């Protein structure tokens, strides 16, 4: 049943091909493969070609020769699609076509530059050149229809004869086509000439290499020749020399190829497309309908890969039975030791049930997915690194790897989707650390090798702020000030204090990088001592609270208490005790407090004296008592001096005598 379905599909396909061949006789235009001039243009040339063909076919104003027929005719005549003028003319003549559109594609930066040329095959001249520029695939799809309409107008004018006079109308003498085929044990050559000359004769030449040397075989006045001296199994190349009357011989630009003379061999399959993946290649092909016609029973297809010019390596086989009864085309994959970003050329042959192998098919070049190119967008950032890369098409995504001088490579990110072209790495990074990165791409099967390595470094820990100062002379406090860092990555500043410069402890954290001062009042239950010298230093910390180096120290002292009163003395008068003392040296003394005790008892506050008073008379005395006096000075900040005590003085008051 499967075989019947497959044969049915092939029959339909054969009928379609017969119809396309019939219509090709009137087709004025063939479009050749567009050449990619650099690796970056690979893929875009196929997309532009596909867009051109689709647009022209939908326009219906241009008769377009089917691509399969182009490839079959060129293969049969030993020609290839090329964009040199000579090759285009030669191939166009073999196709029996009026016009050929050909060109090349270059990827430069973000632009896809395309040069297209239209060749008039009959008149051997260029009709027009175009320079098109595309930004991306959407741009290709938008601009190509407009180009197709312009092309249609040009071809319509040439159909009606307009413009044709501008091109040389007198063709030169040359062969229009040159064919070869088996005829018994011989090779029969036939050709058609395009010339205005008469009285023609021909010389036939043969070689076993395309580059010669070519040996003379014979002379004929007919447009055919039979080579009966071929050896079975050899490959031959033929050329025709044209002699018009007394004119010198003109060598034809055509070369006919005949493979394995004297042997009837299967026909190779037709390669339709090739697509590169990560370390693998996909080739699509269709069987040759001629094998069915010539009754070859194809058993397998052999896959070849080119190692060098003319050096083909057999890399595998695939069965001739398609896995799907509904698909005409076959798909094969090559995954054997392929390198990234490398163009490989493939060809296939047909192998019949008698082990007879066809010549190789037309080759198809395919590029594997290239390694990505990684760039450093910005480093010296706070615990993050920003990286970017050029987009790689036809992949599932990217893997990012990282290492340090002390660790091995580790996958740190999986980036899904081919369109993502940058990443910010913030995963477990340290401050002031060097890192190495590389990138790979992956698809559903494999992963490319690493990109170029990129070296980067995270931001160092913040430096301490400059211009640190300590303001002394304050009551139980010291004011610290500095010039803040102009860096939003700074989270704030840590303040350190000590009673000497070798034993300093953190006492406070000041948030915000713009902060510039701190007032140290000590702790809640342990305020700063009066008149004490303190040492201070400062550090900065980043937004992750990681601290930088300690600054140099500064020092300042709190305001001391007033000095104890000097020169305090007490002496008895007739009805009082006089105390006096020296004026305090401090200029901000607010008051002097006088205290008194009796008979060395407890002190009690006696009086608060006004500023500047340095003596006091105590009249509130009792007999038979001794009194001591104490002075405490207090400044305007309520700081009090140590007490100054006087000598004890006996009360001058005499106890009254009782009456007898």
C-alpha positions in Angstrom: 0.0 0.0 0.0 2.8 2.4 0.9 4.6 1.6 -2.3 1.4 2.3 -4.3 0.9 5.7 -2.5 4.5 6.6 -3.1 4.3 5.8 -6.8 1.0 7.7 -7.0 2.7 10.8 -5.5 5.7 10.4 -7.9 3.3 10.1 -10.8 1.6 13.4 -9.9 5.0 15.0 -9.3 6.2 13.8 -12.8 3.1 15.2 -14.5 3.7 18.6 -12.7 7.3 18.5 -13.9 6.2 17.7 -17.5 3.8 20.6 -17.4 6.5 22.9 -16.0 8.9 21.8 -18.7 6.4 22.6 -21.4 5.7 26.0 -20.0 9.5 26.6 -19.6 9.8 26.8 -23.4 8.1 30.2 -23.2 9.6 31.3 -19.9 11.6 34.5 -20.4 13.2 34.6 -16.9 15.3 32.4 -14.7 16.5 33.4 -11.2 19.9 32.1 -10.2 21.1 31.5 -6.6 22.3 34.7 -4.9 25.9 34.4 -3.8 26.7 35.2 -0.1 29.9 37.2 -0.1 30.6 36.7 3.6 29.6 34.3 6.4 27.3 36.9 7.9 25.2 36.9 4.7 24.7 33.1 4.7 21.0 32.5 5.1 19.9 36.0 4.0 20.7 35.1 0.4 18.3 32.2 0.5 15.6 34.3 2.2 15.9 37.1 -0.4 15.8 34.5 -3.2 12.7 32.9 -1.7 11.0 36.2 -1.3 11.8 37.1 -5.0 10.4 33.9 -6.3 7.2 34.1 -4.1 6.6 37.7 -5.1 7.1 37.0 -8.8 4.9 33.9 -8.8 2.1 35.8 -7.0 2.4 38.7 -9.5 1.6 36.4 -12.5 3.0 38.9 -15.0 6.4 37.2 -15.4 6.9 33.7 -16.8 9.4 32.2 -14.3 11.4 29.0 -15.1 11.0 26.5 -12.2 14.1 26.0 -10.1 14.1 22.3 -10.3 14.1 22.5 -14.1 17.0 25.0 -13.9 19.0 22.7 -11.8 18.3 19.6 -13.9 19.3 21.3 -17.2 22.4 22.8 -15.8 23.5 19.5 -14.2 22.9 17.7 -17.5 25.1 20.2 -19.3 27.8 20.2 -16.7 27.2 23.8 -15.7 26.7 25.6 -12.4 24.9 28.7 -11.3 27.5 31.5 -11.0 27.2 35.3 -11.0 30.0 36.1 -13.5 28.7 37.5 -16.7 30.3 34.8 -18.9 28.9 32.0 -16.7 25.4 33.6 -16.7 25.4 33.9 -20.5 26.6 30.3 -20.9 24.0 28.9 -18.4 21.2 31.1 -19.8 21.9 29.7 -23.3 21.8 26.1 -22.0 18.4 26.9 -20.4 17.0 28.4 -23.6 15.9 31.4 -21.6 15.6 35.1 -22.5 16.6 36.7 -19.2 18.5 35.7 -16.1 18.4 37.6 -12.8 21.5 37.0 -10.6 23.5 38.8 -7.9 25.1 38.6 -4.5 24.3 39.4 -0.9 26.7 41.1 1.6 26.0 41.5 5.4 27.7 44.7 6.5 27.0 45.8 10.1 23.2 45.9 10.5 22.6 46.2 6.7 21.9 43.4 4.2 23.3 44.8 0.9 22.1 43.1 -2.2 23.3 43.6 -5.8 21.0 42.3 -8.5 21.6 42.3 -12.3 19.3 41.4 -15.2 21.0 39.8 -18.1 19.6 39.7 -21.7 20.8 36.3 -22.8 20.0 36.7 -26.5 21.7 40.1 -26.8 24.5 39.3 -24.4 24.1 42.5 -22.4 23.1 43.8 -19.0 19.6 45.4 -18.9 19.9 46.9 -15.4 21.7 46.7 -12.1 20.1 47.3 -8.7 21.6 48.0 -5.3 19.1 47.1 -2.6 19.6 47.5 1.2 17.5 45.7 3.8 17.6 46.1 7.6 16.1 42.8 8.5 13.7 40.0 7.3 10.7 42.2 7.6 12.4 44.8 5.4 13.1 42.1 2.8 9.4 41.1 2.8 8.3 44.8 2.5 10.7 45.9 -0.3 10.8 42.8 -2.6 7.2 43.2 -4.0 8.1 46.8 -5.1 11.2 45.4 -6.8 9.2 42.7 -8.5 6.8 45.2 -10.0 9.7 47.2 -11.4 11.2 44.0 -12.8 7.8 43.1 -14.4 7.6 46.5 -16.1 11.1 46.2 -17.5 10.4 42.7 -18.9 7.1 43.8 -20.4 8.9 46.6 -22.2 11.4 44.1 -23.6 8.7 41.8 -24.7 7.2 44.6 -26.7 10.6 45.4 -28.2 11.1 48.6 -26.2 14.6 49.2 -25.1 16.1 46.2 -26.9 17.8 48.4 -29.5 20.1 49.8 -26.8 21.7 46.4 -26.5 24.0 44.8 -29.2 21.6 43.0 -31.5 24.1 41.2 -33.6 25.0 37.9 -31.7 28.5 36.6 -31.9 29.3 33.1 -33.2 28.9 30.5 -30.4 27.1 27.3 -29.4 23.7 27.9 -28.0 23.6 24.5 -26.4 25.8 21.4 -26.4 24.4 18.0 -25.3 25.8 14.6 -24.8 24.1 11.2 -24.4 24.7 7.5 -24.7 24.2 5.8 -28.1 25.1 2.2 -27.8 28.8 2.1 -26.7 29.4 5.6 -28.0 28.8 9.1 -26.9 26.7 11.2 -29.2 27.2 15.0 -29.2 24.7 17.5 -30.6 24.7 21.2 -30.6 22.9 24.3 -31.9 24.7 27.4 -33.1 23.7 31.0 -32.7 25.3 32.9 -35.6 24.7 35.0 -38.7 27.5 33.3 -40.6 27.2 30.5 -43.1 29.4 27.7 -44.5 30.1 26.3 -41.1 32.2 23.3 -40.1 33.2 22.1 -36.7 36.2 20.6 -34.9 35.4 18.3 -31.9 37.8 18.1 -29.0 37.9 15.8 -25.9 39.7 15.7 -22.5 39.5 13.7 -19.3 39.7 16.8 -17.2 37.7 20.0 -17.6 40.9 22.0 -17.7 42.4 19.8 -20.5 44.4 19.1 -22.3 41.8 18.7 -25.1 42.7 16.4 -27.9 41.3 16.7 -31.5 38.7 14.0 -32.3 37.4 14.9 -35.7 35.8 17.3 -38.0 32.2 17.5 -39.2 29.9 19.9 -41.1 26.8 18.5 -39.2 25.6 19.7 -35.9 26.3 16.4 -34.3 29.2 14.0 -33.7 29.5 10.4 -32.5 32.5 9.5 -30.3 33.0 5.8 -30.7 36.5 5.7 -29.1 35.3 6.1 -25.5 36.4 3.7 -22.8 33.8 2.3 -20.5 33.6 3.9 -17.1 35.7 7.0 -17.9 34.5 10.6 -17.6 34.9 12.9 -20.6 34.7 16.6 -21.4 34.0 17.9 -24.9 34.4 21.2 -26.6 33.5 22.4 -30.1 35.6 24.6 -32.4 33.5 26.6 -35.0 34.9 27.4 -38.4 33.1 29.9 -40.6 34.5 29.8 -44.2 38.0 31.4 -44.2 37.6 32.8 -40.7 39.8 31.6 -37.9 38.4 28.8 -35.7 36.4 30.0 -32.7 36.4 27.8 -29.6 32.9 27.5 -28.0 32.5 28.7 -24.4 30.5 25.6 -23.7 32.0 22.4 -22.3 29.9 19.2 -22.3 30.4 16.6 -19.5 29.8 12.9 -19.8 30.3 10.7 -16.8 31.1 7.0 -17.0 30.9 6.6 -20.8 29.5 3.3 -21.9 27.8 2.7 -18.6 24.2 3.2 -17.9 24.0 4.5 -14.3 21.2 5.8 -12.0 20.5 9.5 -11.8 21.5 11.4 -8.7 18.8 12.9 -6.5 18.0 16.6 -6.6 19.2 18.6 -3.5 16.5 21.1 -2.6 18.0 22.8 0.5 20.5 22.6 3.3 20.1 24.1 6.8 22.7 24.4 9.5 22.1 23.8 13.2 24.3 23.5 16.2 27.0 21.0 15.2 24.7 19.3 12.7 23.3 19.9 9.2 20.0 19.1 7.6 19.8 18.2 3.9 16.5 17.9 2.0 16.4 16.2 -1.4 13.9 14.6 -3.8 14.5 11.5 -5.9 15.2 11.9 -9.6 12.2 11.1 -11.7 14.5 9.9 -14.4 15.3 6.8 -12.4 11.7 5.7 -12.6 11.6 6.4 -16.3 14.8 4.5 -16.9 13.6 1.6 -14.6 16.3 2.0 -12.0 15.3 0.5 -8.7 16.9 2.8 -6.2 17.8 1.0 -2.9 19.8 3.7 -1.0 21.2 7.2 -1.2 24.8 7.8 -0.3 25.8 11.1 1.4 29.1 12.8 0.7 30.8 15.7 2.3 33.6 17.7 0.7 36.8 17.9 2.7 38.6 20.0 0.1 38.3 20.9 -3.6 37.2 17.7 -5.4 37.9 15.7 -2.3 34.6 14.0 -1.3 34.2 11.8 1.7 31.4 9.2 2.0 29.8 9.9 5.4 26.6 7.9 5.4 23.7 6.3 3.6 19.9 6.6 3.9 17.2 4.3 2.8 15.2 5.0 -0.4 11.9 4.4 1.4 10.6 7.6 2.8 9.4 7.7 6.4 6.2 9.5 5.3 4.1 8.3 2.4 2.8 11.8 1.9 6.1 13.6 1.5 8.1 13.5 -1.7 11.2 15.1 -0.2 13.7 13.2 2.0 15.6 14.7 5.0 19.0 13.5 6.2 21.2 14.8 9.0 24.9 15.0 9.4 26.2 15.2 13.0 29.7 13.7 12.5 32.3 15.9 14.1 31.1 19.2 12.7 32.6 22.5 13.8 30.8 25.7 14.7 30.4 28.4 12.1 31.9 26.3 9.3 30.6 25.8 5.8 30.4 22.2 4.6 29.5 21.2 1.1 27.3 18.1 0.5 26.3 16.0 -2.4 24.3 12.8 -2.7 24.3 9.9 -5.1 21.6 7.2 -5.9 22.5 3.5 -5.4 20.3 0.9 -7.2 19.6 -2.7 -6.2 22.5 -3.8 -8.3 24.9 -1.6 -6.5 25.3 0.8 -9.4 25.9 4.3 -8.2 24.9 7.5 -9.9 27.2 10.5 -10.3 27.1 13.0 -7.4 24.2 15.5 -7.3 24.8 19.2 -7.5 26.5 20.3 -4.3 24.9 22.4 -1.7 27.0 24.4 0.9 25.6 24.6 4.4 27.0 26.6 7.4 26.6 25.3 10.9 25.6 27.7 13.6 28.5 29.9 14.5 29.8 30.6 18.0 28.4 33.8 19.5 30.6 36.9 19.8 30.5 38.2 23.4 31.1 41.8 24.3 31.5 43.7 27.6 29.0 46.5 27.7 30.0 47.9 31.1 32.0 46.8 34.1 33.2 48.4 37.3 29.6 48.1 38.5 28.4 47.2 42.0 28.2 43.4 42.1 26.9 43.2 38.5 28.3 42.9 35.0 26.4 43.9 31.8 27.2 41.7 28.7 25.9 41.7 25.2 26.3 39.7 22.0 25.3 39.6 18.3 22.1 37.7 17.7 22.5 34.1 16.4 19.5 32.9 14.4 17.9 29.4 14.4 18.9 28.6 18.0 16.8 28.0 21.2 18.9 30.3 23.4 22.2 30.9 25.0 24.2 29.6 28.0 26.5 32.0 30.0 29.5 30.7 31.8 31.7 32.4 34.4 34.9 31.7 36.3 37.4 33.4 38.6 41.1 32.9 39.1 40.3 30.4 41.9 37.3 28.6 40.5 36.5 26.6 37.4 33.9 27.4 34.7 30.3 27.4 35.9 27.0 27.9 34.0 25.4 30.9 35.6 22.5 31.7 33.2 20.2 30.1 30.7 18.9 32.7 28.2 15.9 31.4 26.3 15.2 32.7 22.8 17.6 33.7 20.1 16.4 37.4 20.0 17.8 38.1 23.5 21.2 39.9 23.0 22.2 41.1 26.5 22.2 40.1 30.1 23.0 41.6 33.5 24.8 39.1 35.7 24.1 39.8 39.4 24.4 36.2 40.7 26.7 35.8 43.7 29.2 38.4 42.6 31.8 39.9 45.0 33.2 43.4 45.3 36.4 44.2 43.4 36.7 40.8 41.8 37.8 39.8 38.4 35.6 37.5 36.4 35.9 35.7 33.0 32.9 35.0 30.9 32.0 33.1 27.7 28.8 32.4 25.9 27.5 29.4 23.9 24.3 28.8 21.9 22.1 25.8 22.1 19.2 24.2 20.2 17.1 21.2 21.0 20.0 18.8 20.3 23.4 20.3 21.0 25.4 23.2 22.3 28.1 25.2 20.4 31.6 25.6 21.6 32.5 28.7 23.7 32.6 32.2 22.4 35.5 34.5 22.9 36.4 35.1 26.6 35.6 38.4 28.1 37.4 39.7 31.2 35.6 42.1 33.6 35.8 43.4 37.2 33.2 44.4 39.7 33.3 47.7 41.6 35.8 47.9 44.4 34.7 48.5 48.0 34.1 52.3 48.5 37.0 54.5 49.7 36.6 56.4 53.0 35.4 60.0 52.6 38.0 62.8 52.7 38.3 65.9 54.9 37.4 64.1 58.1 37.2 66.6 61.0 36.3 66.4 64.7 34.9 69.4 66.6 35.8 69.5 70.3 34.9 71.7 73.2 31.3 70.5 73.2 29.4 69.5 76.3 29.6 65.7 76.6 29.8 65.3 72.8 32.0 65.6 69.7 30.8 66.6 66.2 32.3 64.6 63.3 32.1 66.0 59.7 33.4 64.9 56.3 33.0 65.5 52.6 30.5 62.8 51.4 31.3 60.6 48.3 29.4 61.4 45.2 28.5 57.8 44.5 24.9 56.5 44.8 26.4 53.0 45.3 27.5 54.1 48.7 25.0 53.1 51.4 26.5 55.3 54.1 29.3 55.6 56.6 30.5 53.8 59.8 31.9 56.0 62.7 34.6 54.6 64.9 35.8 56.0 68.3 38.4 55.1 70.8 40.3 56.7 73.8 43.4 55.9 71.9 44.2 55.3 68.2 44.9 51.6 68.6 41.6 50.4 70.1 38.8 52.0 68.1 35.3 50.5 68.0 32.3 51.2 65.7 29.8 53.4 67.5 27.4 54.4 64.7 26.3 53.8 61.1 25.1 56.9 59.1 22.8 56.0 56.2 22.7 57.8 52.8 25.7 58.6 50.7 25.1 62.3 50.9 25.3 62.4 54.7 28.2 64.6 56.0 28.1 64.8 59.8 27.5 63.0 63.0 27.2 64.2 66.7 28.6 61.7 69.1 26.9 61.9 72.5 28.1 58.6 73.8 25.8 55.8 74.7 22.4 56.1 76.5 23.7 55.1 79.9 27.4 56.0 79.3 27.7 59.6 78.1 31.1 61.0 77.1 33.4 62.1 79.8 33.9 65.8 80.4 37.3 67.1 79.3 38.2 63.7 77.7 40.2 63.4 74.5 38.7 61.0 71.9 40.0 59.5 68.6 37.7 59.1 65.6 37.9 57.4 62.1 35.4 56.7 59.4 34.7 54.0 56.7 32.2 53.9 53.8 29.9 50.9 53.1 28.1 50.0 49.8 24.5 49.2 49.2 25.2 45.6 50.3 26.7 46.9 53.7 30.2 45.8 52.6 32.7 48.1 54.3 35.8 49.7 52.8 39.0 50.7 54.5 39.3 52.8 57.7 40.4 56.4 57.3 43.2 58.0 59.2 42.1 59.2 62.7 41.3 62.6 64.0 40.9 63.6 67.6 38.9 66.1 69.8 38.1 66.6 73.4 34.8 67.3 75.2 34.4 70.5 77.2 36.1 70.2 80.6 34.4 71.1 83.9 35.3 74.4 85.6 38.5 74.3 87.7 38.0 74.1 91.5 37.9 77.4 93.2 41.4 78.4 94.5 42.3 80.5 97.6 39.2 79.7 99.6 39.6 80.8 103.3 37.3 81.4 106.2 37.7 83.8 109.2 35.5 84.8 112.1 34.3 88.3 112.6 32.4 89.7 115.6 29.1 88.5 114.5 29.8 86.6 111.3 32.2 84.4 109.4 33.8 85.8 106.2 34.8 83.5 103.4 36.7 84.6 100.3 38.3 83.0 97.2 40.0 83.8 94.0 38.1 84.4 90.8 37.9 81.4 88.4 40.0 81.6 85.2 37.0 80.5 83.0 35.1 83.2 81.3 31.8 81.5 81.2 31.3 80.9 84.9 27.6 81.5 85.7 27.4 81.0 89.4 29.3 80.0 92.6 27.4 77.9 95.1 28.2 78.1 98.8 27.7 75.1 101.0 28.2 74.9 104.8 28.4 72.2 107.4 28.2 72.3 111.1 30.6 70.4 113.3 31.8 68.4 110.3 28.3 67.2 109.5 26.5 67.0 106.2 26.8 69.8 103.6 23.9 71.9 102.9 23.4 74.5 100.2 23.7 78.0 101.7 23.6 80.5 98.9 24.0 81.0 95.1 26.3 83.9 94.5 26.1 86.2 91.5 28.7 86.2 88.8 31.9 88.0 89.8 31.4 87.8 93.6 34.4 86.4 95.4 33.4 86.8 99.1 30.5 86.0 101.4 29.6 86.8 105.0 27.7 84.3 107.0 25.6 85.8 109.8 23.4 82.9 110.4 25.6 81.4 113.1 24.9 79.7 116.4 27.1 79.7 119.4 29.3 76.8 120.4 29.4 75.6 116.8 32.2 75.2 114.2 31.5 75.8 110.5 33.2 74.6 107.3 32.5 76.1 103.9 32.6 74.7 100.3 32.5 76.5 97.0 31.4 74.9 93.7 31.6 76.8 90.4 29.1 76.3 87.6 29.5 77.5 84.0 26.8 78.4 81.5 26.6 74.8 80.2 25.8 73.7 83.8 29.1 72.0 84.2 30.2 72.1 87.8 33.7 72.2 89.2 35.0 70.0 91.9 34.3 71.4 95.4 36.8 73.6 97.2 36.6 73.2 101.0 37.7 75.8 103.6 39.1 75.4 107.0 36.7 75.0 109.9 36.0 78.2 111.9 34.4 78.4 115.4 31.3 80.5 115.6 32.0 84.0 117.1 28.5 84.1 118.6 28.7 83.8 122.4 26.0 81.8 124.2 24.0 84.1 126.5 24.6 83.6 130.3 21.6 82.5 132.4 20.5 84.9 135.2 21.4 83.8 138.7 
